[in-house]
Amino acid sequence: MAPVFPEDEYRSRQQRLRNSLAAEDVDICVITSPENICYLTGHATPGYYTFQALVFPVTGEPILVMRESEVINAEEASHIKDIRGYPDNIDPISATADAVMSAGRPRHLGIDERSWFLTPFQHRSLVEKLSPVGVNAIDGAVAALRLIKSAREIAAIRQAARIVNRAAQAAVQAVEPGVRERDIAAVLFDTMVREGSEYLGMEPFVASGPRSGNIHASWTDRVIQDNEPVLLELAASYHRYHAVLMHTVVVGELPDDLRQVAETCAKAREATLAVMRPGNTAEDCHRACVAAIDKDGLMEFYRKRTGYSVGLAFAPDWGEGSILSLGYGQHTKLQEGMILHAVPAIRMPGRGGIGLSATVLITADGPEILTQVT
């Protein structure tokens, strides 16, 4: 498997990170998030559940440290020359500390401390092995780089969106009374894989009838009935870049209360999209969504953020919410090149729910909708 992008794409990302680290007086950083490693090197493997790290000096070439059996994947998927594998009987933190020291003893060590793949035990062990050393969290520096997508990243997300749209359309056509939720999930998976999707950051969701009122409800043996909603949420992955769509199929005619929910959800989606323009903040988007829902008296059924950044992702999530979410207190201004999933969803527990979303590219003219059912 050749690297996804040419070497100059990764060199540009690495140089921008070096500039940020130098400004924060960080000598070397150790990065363990699979998304951050992939962003900076191209290395991607489902084997990230075992310890891997990118040792990244401000001066000098980066070093990849990983399980010995994974080295071949990194050699094929990245442009990194120094790849060090540790055997299964060796402590990976010791191997990482050795790599750091070979690059030069740091005065200030940077760590992506929000990584789900660096345990408190490993963090403490690494710092102890490199003591004395100052430790800086560099999550913000890497997030700032990832938030604005390059032309190549945008092209990859467009491909993921194309796959999502085809899979969603196929699922919509398959929904009818008497069909099981798992049959719809099978259509989603089959279409996504055949259309070019890689493994996903999170499985799709299929929930019908009262189950559509539960967040993150996955498919079951339940049989779809007349006059109820079927809520679908799915993503596709292309070169590890994701696009996402939530859509609700109505079987027959909804009862009055759920019909109102559907109408309000559509208004909330349009209100959100209307403010997704450069200069407005992520909180502005959330407030627009909330205002539309509150106007119709349904706020008791809206208990979530309005959206999040999307891009590079590995399980357990398909989003980049750790980089940016559309919610209260999120004062980051939208800029051209951001790609966000706006996802209003109103759920009435035990009754049903409606969700309508879009993955959008922020442009100078406003949001360009990438995912939708036509």
N, C-alpha and C positions, 0 to 999 in steps of 0.2 A: 504494500500500500504506500504510494508516494505521498509526500506532504500535501496537505490540502491547498496551501497557498505558496507562492514563490518565496524564496528566502528573504527578499527585500521587505515583504509585509511584516515578518517577524522581527527583522532587524530594526525596523521603524518603531515597533511597539517596545522593543527592549531599550532602545535609546531614549524614548520618552520616559520609561520607567527609571532609567539611570538618572535622568535630569531631576525627576521628582525625589528620588532617594538622596541624591547629593544635596538637594535643598533642605532635606530633613536631617542631614549629617549621619546618614546610614551608610555603613561600609559594605555590608553584605546582607542579603535577606534570604530566608528559607521559606519557600512557598509550597504548601501542601494541598491546597484546593485543586481538584482536578480541572475545574473551569479555568482557574488562573494559570495553571501549568499549560493547559492546551492553548490558551490565548497567547502565551509568550513563546511557546515552542512548537506547537502543532501536535505534540504527543497526546494521543487519546487511546484509552484501552478500557474495556469493561473490568479489567483487573485492578482498578483503582481502590478496591476494598482492601488491598494490601498496601502497606506504607510505600509512598513515593514522595519525592521532594525535588524541587528545583532550587539548587544553590546558586544564587544570583549576585555576583559581586558588582559593585559600581565600576570597578576597573578590572577588566579581565573577562574571560569567556564563561558563560553559564555551564553548570554541571547538573546533569540529571542523575538522581539516585533512585534506584528501584529494585524490586525483587529480580534476581538473576534471570529467571525465566521470562521476564517481561522486556528484557533488553532488546530483543529482536524487533519487538513492536515499536519501540522508540527509535531504533535505527531506521526503520522504514517510514515512520510517520513524521519525523522531525528532521531539522537541519542541524541539530546539536551534534557536535563532534565528541564531546566528553560525556560518555554515558557509563555509569558505574553500577554494576549489579551486585547485590549482596545475596549470599546463599541463605536458605531458609533457617540455618542454624546460627545465624549471626544477628545480633541486635541491630535493627535498621537505624536506630537513633545514633548508635556508635558510628555506623557507616556514614551517616549524614554529618556528624560532628567532624569526622576525619576529612570529609570533602570540604567543609567550611574552612578548616585549618589549612588545607592544601591551597586554598585560594587566598589565604592571608588572615591572620588573627584579627577579628573585628573589634573595634571599640564600641560600636553600636550595631546591634543585630536587628534586622527587620523580620517580622513574622506576620503572616496573615492569620491573625488570632481568631477570626471568625470561621475559619475552616472547620468543617465537620469531621475532617480526617486527621486532625492533630489532637489527640486526647490530652486532658490535663496532665496525665502521667508523662506522656511523651514530651509535652511542652516543658515541664519541670526538668525532666532528664536532659533534654537538649541544652537548656540554659545552664544547668549545673556542669555539664561536660565542657562548656565553653567559658565558664566563669574565670575571671570577672569580665562581664560584658553588660553593657546597657541594652535594653530591649525596647524596640519601637514597634507599635502596630502599624502595618503598612496596607491594611485593607482598603482604606480610603484612596490611597495613591493608585492602586491597581483598579479599583472600581471606577475612578475618574477616567482612566484610559478606556475601559470597556464600555462605558455608557454611550459614547458617540461611535456609531458603526462606520467602518470604512466602506468604500465602494464594493470591495470584494465580499465583505460581510453582508452587506445589504443584498447582494446578488444571491448569496447562499440562503438568506432568510426568505427571499422571494421564491426560491425553489421549494423550501419547506412549506410556504404558504400555498403554493400550487398543489402540493400533495394533500395538504389539509382540506382544501376546497373540494378536491375530487373525492376524498374519503367521506367528507361530510355529506356531499350530494348523494353518494351511493347509499349512505346510511339512511338519509331522509327517504329515499325511494323504497328502502326495504322495510320501513316502519308501517305496520298495519296490525289491526286486531288479530290476536292469535299467535303472533310472533313473540318469541322469548327475547328478553333483554340480551342474553348471551349470543343470540343469533345476530343481533345488530352489532354487538362488539366484534363478532367474527368478520362481519362485512368491513368494519373499520380497519381492523388489523390487516385483512387480506388486501384491501385497496391500498393502504399506506405502504405496505411492503412491496407490492407489485409496482407502485408508482415511484419507488425510490427512497423511501424512508429508511434510516438506520434505526438502531435500538433507541428507545425513548427515555427521556428524563423522568417520565411518570406515565402510568397507564391511562388510557382514555376512560371516561366515565359515562355510563349509560344507566339512567334511572327513570322509571315510568310511574305514573299514578302518584300515590302518596309518597313513594320513595324519592320522587323528584324534589321534595321539600327538605331533603337531607343533603348537606354539603358533602362532597367527595364520596357520593354513593356510586359504587362500581356495579357491574352487571351481576345479575343473579338468574335463576330459572324462572323468575316471574314472567307471566304472559301478559302482553300489552292488551289493554281493554279499550272499548269505545269511550269517547268523550273524556279523554285525559291527556295530560302533557307527557312527552318523552324528552327528557333533558339529556343532551349530548355535550360532552366537552372532550376535545381531543387536541393533540399536538402531533407534529411530524418533525423529524430531525434530518437535516441535510448538512453534511460536514460538521456535525454536532451542533449546528445552529437550528433553533426551534422557532416555529410559528404556531399560534394557538387559536382555537375558535370554540366558543360555546354557542350552541343553538338549541332551540326548543321546537319540537315538532308537535303539532296539535292533531290528535286523532279525533275526528268528528267535531263536536262543538263543546267548548269548555263551559262549565257552570259559571254563573255570573261572577262569583268572587275571584276565580282564577282568570277569567277573561279580563277583569279589572287589573289584576296583577300583570298580565301580559301587556296590556296597553301602557301601564305605568313603566314597566321595564323598557319598552321600546322608547318611551319619552326620555328615560334616564340615559339610555345609550346615546340618543341624539344630542342631549344636553351635554354629555361628557365630550363627545366628539367635537362639538362646536367650540370648546375652549382649548382643544389640544393643538395649540399654536405656539410658535416660538415666543418667549417672553412671559407666558403664563406659567404658573408654578404647578407642581404635581398636586399640591393641596387645592389649587383652584379647580382642577379637574374633579377631584373628589367632592368638593363643595357643590359643584354644578350637578353632579349625579344625585347627591343627597337632597338638594333643594327640589329636584323633580319628583323624587320619591316622597318627600315630606309633604309636598303640595297635595298629593293624592291620599295622604293619611296612612301610608304604609311603612313608615320608618321602623315600627316595631319588628318588621320582618327583614330588615336590612342590617346585617351585623358584620360587615366586612369592609376591607379596603376596596377601592374601585378599580384597581389595576396594578400593573407592575411592568418593569422592563423585561424584554425577552431577548435572547441571543444564545450564547454558549450555555449548554446545560448537560449535566449528568444526573442520574438518579441520586437522591430521591425527589428531585424537583425539575420541572421543565422551564421555570421562570428565573428571572434575575432580581427577585424582590429584595435581596440583600444589597443590591446596588441602588435600586430606586423603586419605591412603591407610590401609588397614587392614594394618599391618605392624609389625615390631619398631621400637622407638624412637618410635612415634607415640603420645604421651601425651595428646593432645586428648581430652577427655571428650565422649561423645555427648550431644546435646541434642535436645529436641523440635524438629521442623522440619528436621532434617538428612535428606537422602535419599542413600542409599548403595547401591552394587551389591556384594552379597556373592557371590563367584564362586569357590568351590573347584573346582579342575580337576586331576585326576591323570592325567599323560601318561606312557606307556611308549614311548619312541622305537622306531620300527620295528615296534611291536606294536599300539598303539591307545591311546585316551584317553577319559576320561569327564569331563564338566563339567556341573554343576547349579548354577544361580544364582537370585538374586532381586534385583530392585530394591525396596528397602524404605524406607518413611517411618518415622522414629523418632517415636513418640508416647509419652505418659506411661505407656501400658500396654504398651509394647514395640514391636516392629517390625510395621508393617502391610505385608503383601506386596502389591506393585503389579504385578509381572510374574511370570507362571507359565503353564504349559500345563496345562489342566484336562481 
